[in-house]
Amino acid sequence: MTFSEYALGLSPFISFGKTEHDYFTELAGNFVNDAAMDSCQILKRKPDTKYRYIMGRRSIQPKDAQYLYDHRDLDKFSKWIWNRMDDSDSYDSVVAWLSEHGITDDDPSVGCAKLLENILLDTINGYSTSQVAKESEIDLGLIEEIQQKIKSLPSPANVPVPAVATEDEQKYICELYSAYGDAEGMDSFSGDDLLCFPDYAADLDDRRVDFYAAETIRRGVMELGSGSLANQFDVLKDETLTGVKDTAKRTHMNGFEHMLAVMEQAVVAPITNYLLSASPYWISSKIKKGVCQHLVNDGKLIWVRRRKKQ
């Protein structure tokens, strides 16, 4: 018998309609001796975790079971069970429940205490493979459910590329100018020079489109609110930086080639922890390349290495 089966089996008789996390707190709290309660870590777990213990969606870890077992107070627990049976007039029902599981004891409250003691011992002595498999199925189901919800997210509101570059674009654009100048052997390069280099003018247009593709995601994530997806643009930036940093460290012919190599790597770099990648509306090659321009704005990427002054 698992802890969840035990807790749910006795719930009609001893939980008194409490929420699952409160029921868990009473069940575990009455099993350990009073002196050990302040140091009992499992009693300090979040309500959602306690709920999962009761419902069988999460198993008690062996180290937690060991603490409960080492600090058990069977007399305290059996008295608590007895009082609950007495208050709910469920003596016969508890006896019948124990009998269904092959347990006969002159005192059903003692039988309940011994049964929980044995369940904890089983947990300490070996995590059953069936229980691990059960948890894995639950976890996979939960992941699939999350992915399906993400896939159903509507596309974020598109942020158009303004005709004139904004203040927020100046840093990454200046770095692009440095890359263009480095490729042409020019000490300085500005927007005025684009007239003489149409290929770079076209490249700048592409980079601005990329930047705003990523900006669309940044603003879209903000509009999702403060829930579990609120940090996803930061996650996307971190994943992208991790994927391109080795490429960025290498020596390249010039700053322009450096930038192009990083762009190519960004497109293929894995972004496993970016949950929104499950939706085609929230990731694309343009978005990935645009994130690199945001990383330039953050000072995490540069295209031209500056020599330190001697």
C-alpha contacts under 8 A as a table, 3 or more apart, distances in Angstrom:
res1	aa1	res2	aa2	distance
1	M	5	E	6.22
1	M	6	Y	6.73
1	M	119	I	6.73
2	T	5	E	5.21
2	T	6	Y	6.27
2	T	119	I	6.50
3	F	6	Y	5.03
3	F	7	A	6.09
3	F	53	Y	7.72
3	F	54	I	7.47
3	F	56	G	7.74
3	F	59	S	7.88
3	F	60	I	7.88
3	F	116	L	7.51
3	F	119	I	6.44
3	F	120	L	7.82
4	S	7	A	5.09
4	S	8	L	5.95
4	S	53	Y	6.37
4	S	54	I	4.94
4	S	55	M	5.84
4	S	56	G	4.95
5	E	8	L	5.29
5	E	9	G	5.78
5	E	56	G	7.63
6	Y	9	G	5.15
6	Y	10	L	6.34
6	Y	116	L	7.53
7	A	10	L	5.43
7	A	11	S	5.89
7	A	54	I	6.25
8	L	11	S	4.93
8	L	12	P	7.67
8	L	54	I	6.87
8	L	55	M	7.51
9	G	12	P	7.21
9	G	97	W	7.59
10	L	13	F	5.58
10	L	14	I	6.18
10	L	15	S	7.66
10	L	94	V	7.35
11	S	14	I	5.34
11	S	15	S	4.87
11	S	16	F	7.69
12	P	15	S	6.29
12	P	16	F	7.20
12	P	17	G	7.88
13	F	16	F	7.04
13	F	84	R	7.17
13	F	85	M	6.49
13	F	88	S	6.45
13	F	90	S	5.99
13	F	93	S	7.78
13	F	94	V	7.28
14	I	81	I	7.06
14	I	84	R	5.29
14	I	85	M	6.69
14	I	88	S	7.47
15	S	18	K	5.66
15	S	23	Y	5.78
18	K	22	D	6.05
18	K	23	Y	5.72
19	T	22	D	5.31
19	T	23	Y	6.02
20	E	23	Y	4.98
20	E	24	F	6.12
20	E	50	K	7.04
20	E	51	Y	5.10
20	E	54	I	6.35
20	E	55	M	8.00
21	H	24	F	5.09
21	H	25	T	6.29
21	H	47	P	5.15
21	H	48	D	7.11
21	H	49	T	7.83
21	H	50	K	4.78
21	H	51	Y	4.86
21	H	54	I	7.66
22	D	25	T	5.06
22	D	26	E	6.33
22	D	47	P	7.89
23	Y	26	E	5.22
23	Y	27	L	6.08
24	F	27	L	5.01
24	F	28	A	6.01
24	F	50	K	6.13
24	F	51	Y	7.52
24	F	53	Y	7.73
24	F	54	I	6.63
25	T	28	A	5.44
25	T	29	G	5.53
25	T	43	L	6.06
25	T	50	K	7.72
26	E	29	G	4.97
26	E	30	N	5.86
27	L	30	N	5.57
27	L	31	F	6.47
28	A	31	F	5.08
28	A	32	V	6.63
28	A	43	L	7.25
28	A	68	L	7.66
29	G	32	V	5.75
29	G	37	M	6.79
29	G	43	L	7.13
30	N	33	N	7.33
30	N	73	D	7.89
30	N	76	K	6.52
30	N	77	F	5.24
30	N	80	W	6.96
31	F	68	L	7.25
31	F	72	R	5.61
31	F	73	D	5.73
31	F	74	L	6.61
31	F	76	K	6.89
31	F	77	F	4.99
32	V	36	A	6.54
32	V	37	M	6.64
32	V	68	L	5.93
32	V	69	Y	7.81
32	V	71	H	5.29
32	V	72	R	4.39
32	V	73	D	5.33
32	V	77	F	7.88
33	N	36	A	5.61
33	N	37	M	6.75
33	N	71	H	5.93
33	N	72	R	5.86
33	N	73	D	5.04
33	N	76	K	7.42
34	D	37	M	5.49
35	A	38	D	7.19
36	A	39	S	5.67
36	A	40	C	6.24
36	A	71	H	6.47
37	M	40	C	5.06
37	M	43	L	7.73
40	C	43	L	5.74
40	C	44	K	7.19
40	C	67	Y	7.31
40	C	68	L	7.81
41	Q	44	K	5.21
41	Q	45	R	6.86
41	Q	64	D	7.50
42	I	45	R	5.40
42	I	64	D	6.40
45	R	49	T	6.25
45	R	50	K	6.63
46	K	49	T	5.28
46	K	50	K	6.45
47	P	50	K	5.10
47	P	51	Y	6.11
48	D	51	Y	5.00
48	D	52	R	6.32
49	T	52	R	5.07
49	T	53	Y	6.38
49	T	58	R	7.53
50	K	53	Y	5.04
50	K	54	I	6.46
51	Y	54	I	5.30
51	Y	55	M	6.19
52	R	55	M	5.03
52	R	56	G	5.80
52	R	57	R	4.76
52	R	58	R	5.13
52	R	59	S	7.93
53	Y	56	G	5.35
53	Y	57	R	6.31
53	Y	58	R	5.13
53	Y	59	S	5.89
53	Y	60	I	6.67
54	I	57	R	7.78
55	M	58	R	7.72
56	G	59	S	6.51
57	R	135	E	6.43
57	R	138	I	6.81
58	R	135	E	6.70
59	S	131	Q	7.94
59	S	135	E	7.86
60	I	64	D	6.49
60	I	65	A	6.49
60	I	123	T	7.63
61	Q	64	D	5.39
61	Q	65	A	6.26
61	Q	123	T	7.40
62	P	65	A	4.93
62	P	66	Q	5.96
62	P	123	T	5.60
62	P	124	I	4.63
62	P	125	N	7.82
62	P	126	G	7.95
62	P	127	Y	7.65
63	K	66	Q	4.98
63	K	67	Y	6.40
63	K	124	I	7.25
64	D	67	Y	5.17
64	D	68	L	6.38
65	A	68	L	5.15
65	A	69	Y	6.04
65	A	120	L	5.37
65	A	121	L	7.52
65	A	123	T	6.56
65	A	124	I	6.16
66	Q	69	Y	5.05
66	Q	70	D	5.94
66	Q	120	L	7.30
66	Q	121	L	7.77
66	Q	124	I	6.07
67	Y	70	D	5.17
67	Y	71	H	6.11
68	L	71	H	5.35
68	L	72	R	5.72
68	L	120	L	7.72
69	Y	72	R	5.08
69	Y	117	E	6.72
69	Y	120	L	6.49
69	Y	121	L	7.34
73	D	76	K	5.39
73	D	77	F	6.29
74	L	77	F	5.04
74	L	78	S	5.94
74	L	110	V	7.60
74	L	113	A	5.86
74	L	114	K	7.58
75	D	78	S	5.26
75	D	79	K	6.18
75	D	110	V	7.94
76	K	79	K	5.30
76	K	80	W	6.33
77	F	80	W	5.08
77	F	81	I	6.22
77	F	113	A	6.31
78	S	81	I	5.01
78	S	82	W	6.02
78	S	109	S	4.73
78	S	110	V	5.23
78	S	112	C	7.17
78	S	113	A	5.71
79	K	82	W	4.97
79	K	83	N	6.17
79	K	109	S	7.08
80	W	83	N	5.21
80	W	84	R	6.25
81	I	84	R	5.09
81	I	85	M	6.16
81	I	109	S	5.42
81	I	112	C	7.70
82	W	85	M	5.11
82	W	86	D	6.07
82	W	108	P	7.99
82	W	109	S	5.40
83	N	86	D	4.98
83	N	87	D	6.03
84	R	87	D	5.12
84	R	88	S	6.08
85	M	88	S	5.24
85	M	89	D	5.56
85	M	90	S	4.85
85	M	91	Y	5.28
85	M	94	V	7.68
86	D	89	D	5.03
86	D	90	S	6.72
86	D	91	Y	6.81
87	D	90	S	7.93
90	S	93	S	5.08
90	S	94	V	6.15
91	Y	94	V	5.38
91	Y	95	V	6.29
91	Y	108	P	7.68
92	D	95	V	5.04
92	D	96	A	6.14
93	S	96	A	5.06
93	S	97	W	6.15
94	V	97	W	4.97
94	V	98	L	6.15
94	V	108	P	6.82
95	V	98	L	5.24
95	V	99	S	6.12
95	V	104	T	7.74
95	V	108	P	5.82
96	A	99	S	4.97
96	A	100	E	6.22
97	W	100	E	5.19
97	W	101	H	6.80
98	L	101	H	5.28
98	L	102	G	6.51
98	L	103	I	5.07
98	L	104	T	6.71
98	L	108	P	7.59
98	L	111	G	7.62
98	L	112	C	7.70
99	S	102	G	4.96
99	S	103	I	5.04
99	S	104	T	5.88
100	E	103	I	7.40
103	I	111	G	7.10
104	T	108	P	7.70
104	T	111	G	7.21
105	D	108	P	5.74
105	D	110	V	7.31
105	D	111	G	5.58
107	D	110	V	5.43
107	D	111	G	6.41
108	P	111	G	4.74
108	P	112	C	6.14
109	S	112	C	5.14
109	S	113	A	6.36
110	V	113	A	5.01
110	V	114	K	6.17
111	G	114	K	5.19
111	G	115	L	6.09
112	C	115	L	5.10
112	C	116	L	6.32
113	A	116	L	5.36
113	A	117	E	6.23
114	K	117	E	4.92
114	K	118	N	6.24
115	L	118	N	5.14
115	L	119	I	6.26
116	L	119	I	4.98
116	L	120	L	6.26
117	E	120	L	5.31
117	E	121	L	6.33
118	N	121	L	4.92
118	N	122	D	6.18
119	I	122	D	5.12
119	I	123	T	6.34
120	L	123	T	5.01
120	L	124	I	6.20
121	L	124	I	5.02
121	L	125	N	6.07
122	D	125	N	5.19
122	D	126	G	6.13
122	D	127	Y	7.61
123	T	126	G	5.53
123	T	127	Y	5.65
123	T	128	S	7.88
124	I	127	Y	7.37
127	Y	131	Q	7.18
127	Y	132	V	7.21
128	S	131	Q	5.30
128	S	132	V	6.47
129	T	132	V	5.03
129	T	133	A	6.07
130	S	133	A	5.04
130	S	134	K	6.08
131	Q	134	K	4.93
131	Q	135	E	6.21
132	V	135	E	5.12
132	V	136	S	6.18
133	A	136	S	4.99
133	A	137	E	6.24
134	K	137	E	5.20
134	K	138	I	6.36
135	E	138	I	5.04
135	E	139	D	6.07
136	S	139	D	5.01
136	S	140	L	6.02
137	E	140	L	5.17
137	E	141	G	6.05
138	I	141	G	5.07
138	I	142	L	6.13
139	D	142	L	5.06
139	D	143	I	6.18
140	L	143	I	5.06
140	L	144	E	6.13
141	G	144	E	5.12
141	G	145	E	6.14
142	L	145	E	5.05
142	L	146	I	6.25
143	I	146	I	5.14
143	I	147	Q	6.16
144	E	147	Q	5.06
144	E	148	Q	6.15
145	E	148	Q	5.19
145	E	149	K	6.35
146	I	149	K	5.16
146	I	150	I	6.24
147	Q	150	I	5.06
147	Q	151	K	6.14
147	Q	275	L	7.83
147	Q	278	A	6.10
148	Q	151	K	5.07
148	Q	152	S	6.39
149	K	152	S	5.17
149	K	153	L	6.67
150	I	153	L	5.25
150	I	275	L	7.77
150	I	276	L	6.30
150	I	278	A	6.29
150	I	279	S	6.06
151	K	276	L	7.99
151	K	278	A	5.77
151	K	279	S	4.44
151	K	280	P	7.56
152	S	279	S	7.46
153	L	279	S	7.27
154	P	281	Y	7.39
155	S	281	Y	4.99
155	S	282	W	6.84
156	P	216	T	6.65
156	P	217	I	6.71
156	P	220	G	5.06
156	P	281	Y	7.32
156	P	282	W	7.45
157	A	216	T	6.74
157	A	220	G	6.75
158	N	213	A	7.70
158	N	216	T	5.57
159	V	212	Y	6.24
159	V	213	A	7.30
159	V	215	E	6.97
159	V	216	T	5.17
160	P	212	Y	6.89
161	V	208	R	7.03
161	V	209	V	6.38
161	V	212	Y	6.18
162	P	165	A	6.43
162	P	166	T	7.69
165	A	169	E	6.09
165	A	170	Q	7.34
166	T	169	E	5.41
166	T	170	Q	6.94
167	E	170	Q	5.46
168	D	171	K	7.27
169	E	172	Y	5.88
169	E	173	I	6.09
169	E	297	N	7.80
170	Q	173	I	5.15
170	Q	174	C	5.95
171	K	174	C	5.22
171	K	175	E	6.37
171	K	296	V	7.27
171	K	297	N	5.61
172	Y	175	E	5.02
172	Y	176	L	6.28
172	Y	293	Q	5.83
172	Y	294	H	7.48
172	Y	296	V	5.53
172	Y	297	N	5.55
173	I	176	L	4.94
173	I	177	Y	6.24
173	I	204	L	7.76
174	C	177	Y	4.99
174	C	178	S	6.31
174	C	190	S	7.89
175	E	178	S	5.01
175	E	179	A	6.32
175	E	296	V	7.75
175	E	302	I	6.78
175	E	303	W	6.47
175	E	304	V	7.54
176	L	179	A	4.94
176	L	180	Y	6.21
176	L	204	L	7.58
176	L	256	F	7.69
176	L	303	W	7.29
177	Y	180	Y	5.06
177	Y	181	G	6.07
177	Y	188	S	7.99
177	Y	189	F	5.45
177	Y	190	S	6.08
177	Y	191	G	7.66
178	S	181	G	5.10
178	S	182	D	5.97
178	S	188	S	6.99
178	S	189	F	6.32
178	S	255	G	7.23
178	S	303	W	7.51
178	S	304	V	6.57
179	A	182	D	5.07
179	A	183	A	6.27
179	A	254	N	7.13
179	A	255	G	4.17
179	A	256	F	4.60
179	A	259	M	7.50
179	A	303	W	5.89
179	A	304	V	6.01
180	Y	183	A	5.22
180	Y	184	E	6.47
180	Y	189	F	7.07
180	Y	200	Y	6.91
180	Y	255	G	7.03
180	Y	256	F	5.75
181	G	184	E	5.12
181	G	185	G	5.95
181	G	186	M	4.72
181	G	187	D	6.56
181	G	188	S	5.98
181	G	189	F	5.11
182	D	185	G	5.09
182	D	186	M	6.01
182	D	187	D	7.37
182	D	254	N	5.90
182	D	255	G	5.73
182	D	256	F	7.15
182	D	304	V	7.37
183	A	186	M	7.71
183	A	254	N	5.35
183	A	255	G	6.30
183	A	256	F	5.87
183	A	257	E	7.83
186	M	189	F	6.71
189	F	193	D	6.29
190	S	193	D	5.49
190	S	194	L	7.28
191	G	194	L	5.45
191	G	195	L	8.00
192	D	195	L	6.25
193	D	196	C	5.56
193	D	197	F	6.68
194	L	197	F	4.87
194	L	198	P	6.07
194	L	200	Y	6.40
194	L	201	A	5.29
195	L	198	P	6.14
195	L	201	A	7.47
197	F	200	Y	5.55
197	F	201	A	6.49
198	P	201	A	4.82
198	P	202	A	6.14
199	D	202	A	5.16
199	D	203	D	6.19
200	Y	203	D	4.78
200	Y	204	L	6.05
201	A	204	L	5.16
201	A	205	D	6.38
202	A	205	D	5.10
202	A	206	D	6.38
203	D	206	D	5.03
203	D	207	R	6.24
204	L	207	R	5.02
204	L	208	R	6.20
205	D	208	R	5.22
205	D	209	V	6.36
206	D	209	V	5.15
206	D	210	D	6.29
207	R	210	D	4.96
207	R	211	F	6.06
207	R	289	K	7.93
207	R	290	G	6.93
207	R	293	Q	7.74
208	R	211	F	4.92
208	R	212	Y	6.28
208	R	290	G	7.84
209	V	212	Y	5.36
209	V	213	A	6.20
209	V	286	K	7.67
209	V	290	G	7.69
210	D	213	A	5.02
210	D	214	A	6.43
210	D	286	K	4.89
210	D	287	I	5.94
210	D	288	K	7.93
210	D	289	K	5.97
210	D	290	G	4.10
210	D	291	V	7.83
211	F	214	A	5.31
211	F	215	E	6.12
211	F	287	I	7.38
211	F	289	K	7.54
211	F	290	G	4.02
211	F	291	V	6.73
211	F	293	Q	6.06
211	F	294	H	6.99
212	Y	215	E	4.52
212	Y	216	T	5.93
212	Y	290	G	6.94
213	A	216	T	5.21
213	A	217	I	6.82
213	A	286	K	6.30
213	A	287	I	5.08
213	A	290	G	6.33
214	A	217	I	5.15
214	A	218	R	6.34
214	A	286	K	7.53
214	A	287	I	4.59
214	A	288	K	7.15
214	A	290	G	5.05
214	A	291	V	5.54
214	A	294	H	7.91
215	E	218	R	4.89
215	E	219	R	6.18
215	E	290	G	7.85
216	T	219	R	5.39
216	T	220	G	5.92
217	I	220	G	4.84
217	I	221	V	6.01
217	I	233	F	7.02
217	I	282	W	6.52
217	I	287	I	7.83
218	R	221	V	5.36
218	R	222	M	6.50
218	R	233	F	5.61
219	R	222	M	5.03
219	R	223	E	6.34
220	G	223	E	5.10
220	G	224	L	6.50
221	V	224	L	5.13
221	V	225	G	7.34
221	V	229	L	7.05
221	V	230	A	5.95
221	V	231	N	7.65
221	V	232	Q	6.79
221	V	233	F	6.65
222	M	225	G	5.79
222	M	226	S	7.77
222	M	230	A	6.36
224	L	227	G	7.40
224	L	229	L	7.17
224	L	230	A	6.66
225	G	229	L	7.90
225	G	230	A	6.14
226	S	229	L	7.35
226	S	230	A	5.13
227	G	230	A	5.51
228	S	231	N	7.34
229	L	232	Q	5.39
229	L	275	L	7.78
230	A	233	F	7.77
231	N	234	D	5.49
231	N	235	V	6.31
232	Q	235	V	4.78
232	Q	236	L	6.05
232	Q	274	Y	6.17
232	Q	275	L	7.15
232	Q	276	L	7.35
233	F	236	L	4.92
233	F	237	K	6.24
234	D	237	K	5.06
234	D	238	D	6.15
235	V	238	D	5.08
235	V	239	E	6.05
235	V	273	N	6.89
235	V	274	Y	5.83
236	L	239	E	5.16
236	L	240	T	6.03
236	L	271	I	6.82
236	L	273	N	7.74
236	L	274	Y	5.50
236	L	291	V	7.83
237	K	240	T	5.11
237	K	241	L	6.08
237	K	291	V	6.25
237	K	292	C	7.79
237	K	295	L	7.06
238	D	241	L	5.19
238	D	242	T	6.17
239	E	242	T	5.16
239	E	243	G	6.22
239	E	270	P	7.42
239	E	271	I	5.33
239	E	272	T	7.70
239	E	273	N	7.20
239	E	274	Y	7.45
240	T	243	G	5.03
240	T	244	V	6.28
240	T	266	A	6.31
240	T	269	A	6.78
240	T	270	P	7.77
240	T	271	I	6.73
240	T	288	K	7.27
240	T	291	V	7.39
240	T	292	C	7.45
241	L	244	V	5.30
241	L	245	K	5.66
241	L	292	C	7.69
241	L	295	L	7.68
241	L	300	K	7.87
242	T	245	K	5.66
243	G	246	D	7.51
243	G	265	Q	7.29
243	G	266	A	6.65
243	G	269	A	4.98
243	G	270	P	6.75
243	G	271	I	8.00
244	V	247	T	5.32
244	V	248	A	6.15
244	V	262	V	6.00
244	V	265	Q	5.88
244	V	266	A	5.91
244	V	269	A	7.06
245	K	248	A	4.88
245	K	249	K	6.18
246	D	249	K	5.11
246	D	250	R	6.66
247	T	250	R	5.48
247	T	261	A	7.01
247	T	262	V	6.06
247	T	265	Q	7.26
248	A	258	H	6.99
248	A	261	A	7.89
248	A	262	V	6.13
248	A	301	L	7.56
251	T	258	H	7.76
252	H	255	G	7.15
252	H	257	E	6.25
252	H	258	H	5.37
253	M	257	E	6.23
253	M	258	H	7.30
254	N	257	E	5.43
254	N	258	H	6.15
254	N	304	V	7.40
255	G	258	H	4.81
255	G	259	M	6.17
255	G	303	W	4.87
255	G	304	V	4.80
255	G	305	R	7.96
256	F	259	M	5.15
256	F	260	L	6.28
256	F	303	W	7.02
257	E	260	L	5.06
257	E	261	A	6.09
258	H	261	A	5.29
258	H	262	V	6.41
258	H	303	W	5.93
258	H	304	V	7.83
259	M	262	V	5.23
259	M	263	M	6.24
259	M	303	W	5.60
260	L	263	M	5.02
260	L	264	E	6.23
261	A	264	E	5.18
261	A	265	Q	6.31
262	V	265	Q	5.08
262	V	266	A	6.04
263	M	266	A	5.07
263	M	267	V	6.51
263	M	289	K	5.56
263	M	292	C	7.47
264	E	267	V	5.50
264	E	268	V	7.04
265	Q	268	V	5.44
265	Q	269	A	5.88
266	A	269	A	5.14
266	A	288	K	5.95
266	A	289	K	6.10
266	A	292	C	7.64
267	V	285	S	5.32
267	V	288	K	5.95
267	V	289	K	6.69
271	I	274	Y	5.58
271	I	277	S	7.61
272	T	275	L	7.35
272	T	277	S	7.97
274	Y	277	S	5.82
275	L	278	A	6.31
276	L	279	S	5.74
276	L	282	W	5.92
276	L	283	I	7.36
277	S	280	P	6.84
277	S	282	W	6.11
277	S	283	I	5.52
278	A	282	W	7.94
279	S	282	W	5.56
279	S	283	I	7.00
280	P	283	I	5.69
280	P	284	S	7.13
281	Y	284	S	7.79
283	I	287	I	5.96
283	I	288	K	7.19
284	S	287	I	5.12
284	S	288	K	6.28
285	S	288	K	5.11
285	S	289	K	6.21
286	K	289	K	5.18
286	K	290	G	5.93
287	I	290	G	4.94
287	I	291	V	6.13
288	K	291	V	5.20
288	K	292	C	6.90
289	K	292	C	5.32
289	K	293	Q	7.09
290	G	293	Q	5.22
290	G	294	H	6.60
291	V	294	H	4.95
291	V	295	L	6.24
292	C	295	L	4.89
292	C	296	V	6.33
292	C	301	L	7.39
293	Q	296	V	4.93
293	Q	297	N	6.39
294	H	297	N	4.95
294	H	298	D	6.29
295	L	298	D	4.83
295	L	299	G	6.24
295	L	300	K	5.18
295	L	301	L	5.74
296	V	299	G	5.02
296	V	300	K	5.63
296	V	301	L	4.65
296	V	302	I	6.02
297	N	300	K	7.59
298	D	301	L	7.76
299	G	302	I	7.23
302	I	305	R	6.99
